[in-house]
Amino acid sequence: MEIRLNMRPALAGSLASALVLLAACGGGDGTVSSQSSSMPATVSAAGLDTAQALTPGDTRVKWHPGHYVQLGAGAADDLVQRTFKEISSLSNVRGVQTRYMWRDLEPTKDGYDFSEIDKELAMAQAVGKKLFIMVGTKVFSAGGRALPDYMHTDEYGGGVYRIQIDAKDTLGTEATTGENIAMYVPAVRDRMIALVTALGQRYNGNNTFEGIGFNETALGQAVVPLTSTQKTDFFNNLALMDAAARRAFPNTVVMQFFNFPRINMPGLVNSALNNGVSLGGPDTFLNDSELELSAYPLYDTAAGKVALGPSVQAENYFTTYQGGPYAPPAVTDLYGFAKNRLHANYIFWAKNLTAPLYPYTNVLNMFKSSTFPKDAAGGLTTTCPTTFASCTNAL
C-alpha cells in the first residue's frame, strides 16, 4: 500500500498566524510522503498511451506554455483528481503542477516508484490537460526529510545539511530543523543525476508530461554554516545536474527555480542558457527589493532564450514582499507582473484554500472572467525559445 500524506497548515485564529505558517514556503515544500513499491530504473513507458518511441537526435520540444495549478508535495489523489476536474472546461488553463520530494520517487537505492506520476498522467490525459512535476530536495517542516534514507549516510556525506526553520535559533536536532540537499558532495550530485535519468527514460516521450522542475536555489539558514568552497561546489554541481536533466529530457521542458544567493545566480543562469535549461522562481512578489536585485533582472537576460515560469505561492497572495504586512494584491496584478515584468511563458498558481482566505477561488474566477484571455496559453508568450531546436504540439 502507498501512503501519501497531505498535511496542509490550517489557519487557526489571526491572519498573523497564517502568515507565520506560510512565510517559509520556499517554493511549496510540503510533507514528505512514504511509498513502499519500487520500480527499476530502466522501466519503459510503453504502458502509457502517449509515450512515443523517438529516434536519436530528435530535439523537438513539447511546448504547451500557459497557466498551471500548483499542488504541494504529498497531495492526495482525490485532490489532484478534483483539480483536474476543476480546470477541465477551462480552455485557458493548461494543466497541473504536482510536487514530489526525492524520497517519494526513490524509496530505496535504485528502487524507483513512479506510480503516482503515472496516476496523475492518466488524470491529465483523461481531461486533455498536461502535467508538470517538481522534484523537491529541500524541506522546512520540523524533522522533515526530502532525500531517501540511504542518502543520510557517511557514503554521501550525510546527503543533506540541516537548516533552521524560519531562520530561528534551534537546538540543532532533526526534530527542530529542516534539511536541504548537500549538492556540494559529488556522490549526491551523481545520485540525483541517476534519478533524473530514470525519469527521462520513462517520461521524455510522453506527450502529456509537459515538464520537470527543481526547487529554489536559496540555501536556507544552515545550522552549521557552509564554507565558501561548499557554496561554490553546490552551484557548480547544480549546474551539472541541470544539464544532465536536459540531456535526459531532450524533448521536454526542464526548469530550475532560482532566487538566491545573488552572487551565484548569474553563473547558474548562464549555464542554464548554454544548456537549454528553463528558469522559474518560487515567488512572484510585486514589490520585493531583494528579488529585484537577485532574480528579477535575470528574467530579462533569459527572456526568449529559454522558457520562463514564475510561480505564485501562498504568501504572494497576501503581501507584496517577503515578510510584508497583510496587503493582498489583486490576482490580476500578479498575472500582469508575471507576464510583463517576468516575461512568463508558464505561471504556476498555488492552490491555497486555507480558511478563511481563499485566494485560489479568485484565481479561478480570473480564468473564468469574460475579460481574461481565452487562448490556450491564457495570454502568455508562446514564441518558441531560441535555445530549443523547435517546439511542437506533439511528438
Number of C-alpha atoms within 10 A of each C-alpha: 7 11 11 18 15 17 15 16 11 13 19 12 9 9 15 13 13 21 19 14 17 19 17 21 20 22 27 27 23 28 24 24 24 17 21 14 16 17 17 13 20 13 13 13 20 13 8 18 13 19 19 16 12 12 7 7 7 12 17 17 25 24 24 23 27 23 27 27 26 26 25 23 25 24 20 17 15 9 12 21 15 12 19 25 16 11 20 18 12 18 17 22 25 27 29 26 25 22 26 26 26 23 25 26 27 25 22 19 14 17 16 25 21 21 15 18 19 17 14 24 24 20 22 24 20 12 14 15 25 24 25 25 22 26 20 26 24 32 30 26 23 17 14 19 27 28 28 18 15 16 21 15 11 9 12 18 16 17 25 24 23 28 28 24 21 17 13 12 12 14 11 15 14 17 12 19 28 28 29 23 24 27 25 22 19 15 16 22 21 15 16 21 20 18 21 22 20 23 22 22 16 22 27 29 26 23 23 27 25 27 24 27 24 24 24 23 23 17 19 25 21 18 21 11 13 16 9 9 9 15 18 14 17 23 18 17 19 22 21 19 20 26 20 20 29 24 18 23 24 22 29 26 27 28 27 25 23 27 26 18 15 14 9 18 18 16 13 20 22 15 18 24 19 13 20 24 28 27 26 27 28 23 27 28 24 20 13 17 12 14 19 14 13 18 21 19 14 19 22 14 14 20 18 19 20 26 31 30 29 24 28 26 25 27 28 26 26 23 20 20 20 19 15 15 13 15 12 13 15 15 20 14 11 22 21 17 16 25 20 12 14 23 21 30 29 25 28 26 26 25 21 19 15 16 11 13 14 13 22 19 13 14 21 18 13 17 21 17 11 9 8 14 16 16 13 17 21 22 19 23 18 19 13 19 21 15 16 19 13 15 20 12 10 15 20
